[in-house]
């Protein structure tokens, strides 16, 4: 019983954990280099699996362009912006901003696809946005000194990057949705989308700018962190969500998968020995409530 719901919660928990694990290697390597290594590792694993199954045959010629575009926007742009935001804002604020992909998807579906947005769903969008604003503005006490609560550089740049990551994720998902409904193997589709992101990041790494190079040399510990975030977050986490959506109600699964910011707070407390501020708890709760209203749970 509740196996699909448990899978969705497990995915949210994995994303909460990988958000913390990714902080150190991302800051060590730099966001772009970190994401490139991460994408290459995950693509290699998925490509071997899809080739062995085999699953590439499920992708038709008319599926290629949408999946490539979805991978470019949703993963290449989205994940790169996500880790740039992580390096500036820390894991808590970044997770809150990224959680806006649910209300943004609802708004884009209404605007671009003509999907119905009821008064309850609109209220959920506003509540989720309010929760993020509350958590960003009042989610830290002056007594919290851990480096993960420090803001590096102008706050507005980090906010723009976090919002860009959520928007990119939403657009990428909307582009891929019709392809997935056509019956394409989800693992093959993920492998192609991640491959596009890995290729794009590799091209960027060839540029002469030091901003796109690794800021520090790779170490065994950093390599382990990169592998863990890739395999747990993109490999196992996304597989759990696809499994959950295969048999669970979309609204419930989507809401449960949006609990990452709430799950992350006790993990941060355990890791930093600093209890998150009341605003952080209330903000995370509002995000979950807002998502529940959006999906009609």
Secondary structure, DSSP 8 states (H G I E B T S, - for coil): --HHHHHHHHHHHHHHHHHHHHHHHHHHH-HHHHHHHHHHHHHHHHHHHHHHHT-GGG--HHHHHHHHHHIIIIIIIHHHHHHHHHHHHHHHHHHHHHTTHHHHHHHHHHHHS-----HHHHHHHHHHHHHHHHHHHHS--TT---GGG---S-HHHHHHHHHHHHHHHHHHHHHHHHHHHTT--HHHHHHHHHHHHHHHHHHHHTSS-GGGS-SS---HHHHHHHHHIIIIIIIIIHHHHHHHHHHS-HHHHHHHHTTHHHHHHHHHHHHHS----HHHHHHHHHHHHHHHHHTT-
